[in-house]
């Protein structure tokens, strides 16, 4: 919260009078104390203080580890921070920097730290095989954030399976240490810098534990230094469960091991041995850690696939042989299987039963998972005003000395535009057995364990399964501006069923409405405060009162926020928070609704989240085949809707606007064949599409490239046009993809004949095999090449295809080329019809765009060429775009229209609408029309209609300017000057006339001058005042320009 919010200092306390009341709600009073950070942040601070150089790899940043280092200012005693990219040979720079290490780095020596992920460690593994021996003045620490996207859904996994390859390359004397819990991650990270003569790889749980907001102790900076890990106070293994177990499960230290430990603690005869130090492997210590009673060892071996050898089989087999274990079995655990078996306590329980081959019975399931701890799930948008709301709520509890409060935030960036954030908040008495259990296990979002579910994005109740996580009789808060009836109508049927069957208490708060009543600025801030207070009111329960909520609000936020009294907001929340009841179920009511589930696929929501998943894949690639065989997995799903004609989900899913498929019914040339300009009229049938448009709006045409030119390009490029290609939809991080042939992709989607930006030259230079091509492309993309770039674009009008043909050695794979070029953008054309007049039809007025380059090569406008070639019956994808060309609210207001060439399009719609009103006997004001083109005989566009409107008095007056028909050139401003008195009266009177201009920009100054002169001459205004009057008309939307 910004300082201006009035939030009290960390040391502030609450008054004793309501401390007791709040204590009734939970048994203790949360008291804000010192600021708290995540374990990952403490590891970052350690690395800065204890390293001479810090290399932050991009995959670590994608895992939300080391991101703050990029912009933070380092102190003189902190490490130099270098941003790195993960690519082949990524480890070479570490070797080089180690080789440079000397005493110049002071007492720390040359301590190099790298931040990466298991995937990043895999990329640098081959170079790490050449690590020189560590010394007191030259050593390497790699902090590895275990968080890896896996599977088609790109779910984030804590899997350690990617460590297999690095372990085969790392020298045996490199310590590989695994941590699980948040505090353990901080402690082992500190230990990494206390080993004076050993390289260390520390792998910690960035999937969950290290990102939790909770109370942590920062590692001491005065800890003793140890030569190697063998001399450090760290147990290589930790044992859990029955001391006399006959069966022992062996697992790597990590999130899943914590879940397993909580389960085996309740099962007689079963033990768990957790491996904390993977290298150097100590077989003797492992054998000693096994109970003497052990007869069977079950290895939970994490591997990338079920067929790939894991990390533990080899070392455990050798160590177990020393103990003459009778039965030893390895169980491969892929990332997908890991997610399944750790999703809940019951899932882990069943997995143990499976690998051990015994039934433990439900009565022995861990009781503490259903203890008196309070569990909260909060849903909100992944960005914007609510992004900090979960942490703000958690801060009320994290600082308590008697509470264990833990918060974990996860994001699903692909679920909907803007994404979804799910926060889990766990509140328990201190030192409970669940202290280090993953929150995803403690509070599964589909596990019916949450006492409170908050939904701060009401659209989710239509599409997502947000209620399933609530315990029977739990509380649900929805922030919404809908009325109770509207909310019930918008909740999907399965959601209503859960509300009824689970007897959930449903509350609503209209935060936007309350904020609007109390504040005049920073409404978003007020909405966050109101949402927070609504949570607190429900949390207080019977132990609360209006006075308690007001005192708590002021203790948290101060007395006012932006001149709004916080106590008033609390009072409004107390009064407005309403409980509503779900309606009684209708017997045999049909239900075809399928609600989406949350998928944790993004660690940090940023504008530049780009990963390898965004790369296009081509040919026989498995991804393209998967998309064809299982389209439902990766293609967009149709949203739940009551629309008669819903959006087709696979129709241009890359576009944010609603799209429709219409049918070309008329394509008629208006100008003579021998005339140089091809102006044509088009009509599209919109029957059974649901397409609606307002007068003056524009139609977006999603055009195609010419098929013959695409085939010719494929032949030149050496690519089979029938080859399959899978292209990710922008802003979906690869989860939604198009599957096309190369021909379909280049013809229908990729802007091959568009104008390339500078970034294209830069990207293409990386693919050039000839030095001259590479240097030329790099020069054009550089600031020094600005004039060359301008000439290529504006004078030579080169296309993407032209550039490829100029620099022939630069040939990216076709899939990469598609990604570099990008998609064809829709072209928008003013609609030349009124739906009130033409019904299920939309008309356009188009002029083809043609020119020649300086070398004489012909050029064509991509979309006008596409439209000109359309035949009756062909389908076209379109969308609607709002426009400034709106009719005035009062039919009696005079309308003055000025259109040049195809700028006549919206005014045809205006006239059609006025004709409909006339036929209905509706009185209307004057309608003046000025039209300009070159020749009356060739370009009097819709001339017959205009003459008919004049005859029927629909059109009051027409000023027609055909510039090439007379001895002198006549333009529309000349016709306006002839009618200056009428124009001045219509605009500058109580009639409130409206002036519209549509067409090219060049006549704007002359038209403006004609109107200013009219106002000066016939309204007695000074020139400056007349100009000011026209500017004011713009603000009133009575002087409207749509020029291009």
Buried (B, 14 or more C-beta within 10 A) or exposed (E): BEEEBBBBEEEEEBEEEBBEBBEEBBEBBBBBBEEBBBBBBBBBBBBBBBBBBBBBBBBBBBBBBBBBBEEEEEEEEBBEBBBBEBEEEBBBBBBEBBEBBEEEBEEBBBBBBBBBBBBBBBBBBBBBEEBBEBBEBBBBBBBBBBBBBBBBBBBBBBBBBBBBBBBEBBBEBBBBBBBBBBBBBBBBBBBBBBBBBBBBBBBBBBBBBBBBBBBBEEBEEEBEEBEBBBEBEBEBBBBBBBEEBBBBBBBBBBBBBBBBBBBBBBBEBBBBBBBBBBBBBBBEEBBEBBBEBBBBBBBBBBBBEEEEEBBBBBBBBEBBEEBEBEEBEBBBBBBBBBBBBBBBBBBBBBBBBEBBEEEBEEEEBBEBBEBEBBBBBBBBBBBEBBBEBBBBBBBBBBBBEEBBBBBBBBBBBBBBEBBBBBBBBBBBBEEBBBBBBBBBBBBBBEBBBBBBBBBBBBBBBBBBBBBBBBBEEBBBBBBBBBEBEEBBEBBBBBBBBBBBEBEBBBBBBBBBBBBBEBBEEBBBBBBBBBBBBBBBBBBBEEBBBBBBBBBBBBBBBBEBBBEBBBBBBBBBBBEBBEEBEBEEEEEEEEEEEEBBEBBBBBBBBBEEBEBEBBBBBBBEBEBBBBBEEEEEEBBBEEBBEEEEEEBBEBBBBBBEEBBBBBBBBBBEEBBEEEBEBBBBBBBBBBEEBEBEBBBBBBBBBBBBBBBEBBBEBBEEBEBEBEBBBBBBBBBBBBBBBBBBBBBBBBBBBBBBBBBBBBEBBBBBBEBBEEEEBBEBBBBBBBEEBEEBBEBBBEEBBBBBBBBBEEBEEBBBBBBBBBBBBBBBBBBBBBBBBBBBBBEEBBBBBBBBBBEEEEEEEEBBBBBBBBBBEBEEEEEBBBBBBEBEBBBBEEBEBBBBBBBBBBBBBBBBBBBBBBBBBBEEEEEBBBBBBBBBBBBEEBBBBBBEBBEBBBEEEBBBBBBBBBBEBEEEEBBBBBBBBEBBEBBBBBBBEEBBBBBBBBBEEEBBEBBBBBBBBBBBBBBEBEEEEBBEBBEEBEEEEBBBBBBE
